[in-house]
Amino acid sequence: MRKNAGLALVLGLGRFGGGQEAAKFLHRRGWHLRIADRARADDLADTTRTLSELHRVEWALGREDLDLLTGIDLVVVNPAVPQDHPLVQAARSRGIELSQEVNLFLEHYPGRVILVSGTNGKSTTSTLLSSVLSRGRSPVLLGGNIGNSLLDDEPRWQTRQRE
């Protein structure tokens, strides 16, 4: 991700708070935001209320037209948005940087990370790993599509460098 803030498009707010937390994370770093979701504002009332304290935000709810890319330096794509989505393809063809919530976390988190991926059993495996590791001396964060955005846990991030 660019070091200097510009205008970021958060594409899709998501079911697990990832888009919302990505928006807050970028905002804390000085980015101006354009937030787009195909859902209409009344369907996202809780999320828009949560983000209402942010300034420098342009809301583009209920639309997905290519004009959303005008002036954009970074697009943070919700994982539920398919890679063949017209806005994602257009951003790629225009050379606009693409990222996701997890990328923002991985680029900024100073500690060690264990990632669990696959088709089945991710939540169970992640929960078990978190439980076992939390019995040790190091603090443990559990997040992802298990219902918690790790960007929301930023105040609990450790300042030690990755080993």
SVG drawing of the C-alpha trace seen along z (x, -y; Angstrom):
<svg xmlns="http://www.w3.org/2000/svg" viewBox="-34 -15 47 44">
<polyline fill="none" stroke="black" stroke-width="0.4" points="0.0,0.0 1.2,-3.5 2.8,-5.4 1.1,-8.7 -2.7,-8.8 -4.9,-9.6 -8.4,-8.6 -9.4,-5.0 -12.5,-3.1 -13.8,-0.6 -15.8,1.8 -18.3,3.8 -18.9,3.4 -19.2,7.2 -21.0,9.3 -18.2,9.6 -17.3,5.9 -14.3,6.1 -15.2,3.2 -16.3,1.1 -13.0,1.8 -10.9,1.3 -12.6,-2.1 -11.8,-3.1 -8.2,-1.8 -7.6,-3.8 -9.2,-6.8 -6.9,-6.7 -4.0,-6.8 -5.3,-10.0 -7.0,-8.5 -10.0,-10.1 -12.7,-7.5 -15.3,-6.6 -17.4,-3.7 -19.4,-1.7 -21.8,1.2 -24.5,2.5 -26.9,2.5 -28.8,-0.7 -28.3,-3.0 -31.4,-1.8 -30.1,1.8 -26.8,0.7 -28.2,-1.7 -26.2,-0.1 -22.9,-0.3 -23.4,-3.8 -24.4,-4.9 -21.2,-3.3 -19.1,-5.1 -20.9,-8.5 -18.2,-10.0 -15.6,-9.7 -15.0,-12.8 -13.7,-12.9 -16.1,-10.1 -18.1,-10.0 -20.9,-7.4 -21.8,-5.6 -24.4,-3.1 -26.7,-1.3 -24.4,-1.8 -21.4,-0.1 -20.7,-2.3 -17.2,-2.9 -17.3,-6.5 -16.5,-5.3 -12.9,-4.9 -12.4,-8.6 -9.5,-9.9 -9.0,-6.6 -5.5,-5.6 -6.4,-2.4 -9.3,0.1 -10.0,2.2 -12.1,5.1 -14.3,7.1 -13.6,10.9 -17.2,11.5 -16.7,9.2 -15.7,11.5 -12.4,10.9 -14.3,10.6 -16.4,7.7 -16.4,4.9 -15.0,2.4 -12.2,4.7 -11.3,5.4 -11.4,1.7 -9.2,0.8 -6.7,3.5 -6.6,2.3 -6.1,-1.3 -3.2,-0.3 -5.0,-1.2 -3.7,0.6 -6.0,3.4 -6.0,4.7 -8.2,6.5 -8.8,6.1 -6.4,9.0 -3.7,7.4 -4.0,4.2 -3.6,6.2 -0.6,8.3 1.2,5.1 0.9,3.4 0.8,6.0 4.1,6.1 3.8,9.6 3.8,13.2 0.8,14.5 -0.7,17.9 -3.1,18.1 -5.6,20.9 -7.2,21.5 -9.1,24.3 -12.6,25.4 -13.8,26.8 -12.9,26.5 -11.2,23.1 -13.2,21.6 -12.8,24.7 -9.1,25.0 -8.6,21.3 -10.5,21.3 -8.6,24.4 -5.3,22.8 -6.2,19.6 -7.3,21.5 -4.0,23.5 -1.8,20.5 -3.6,18.2 -2.4,20.5 1.1,19.4 2.9,16.2 2.1,14.3 -1.2,12.5 -3.3,14.0 -5.7,12.3 -8.4,14.3 -10.0,12.8 -11.0,13.0 -14.2,14.3 -14.9,15.9 -16.7,12.7 -14.0,10.3 -11.9,7.9 -8.3,7.9 -8.1,4.3 -10.5,3.5 -8.0,5.1 -5.3,2.6 -5.1,1.2 -4.1,4.7 -1.4,5.2 2.0,5.9 4.8,3.5 7.5,6.2 9.0,6.8 8.2,10.0 10.6,12.8"/>
</svg>
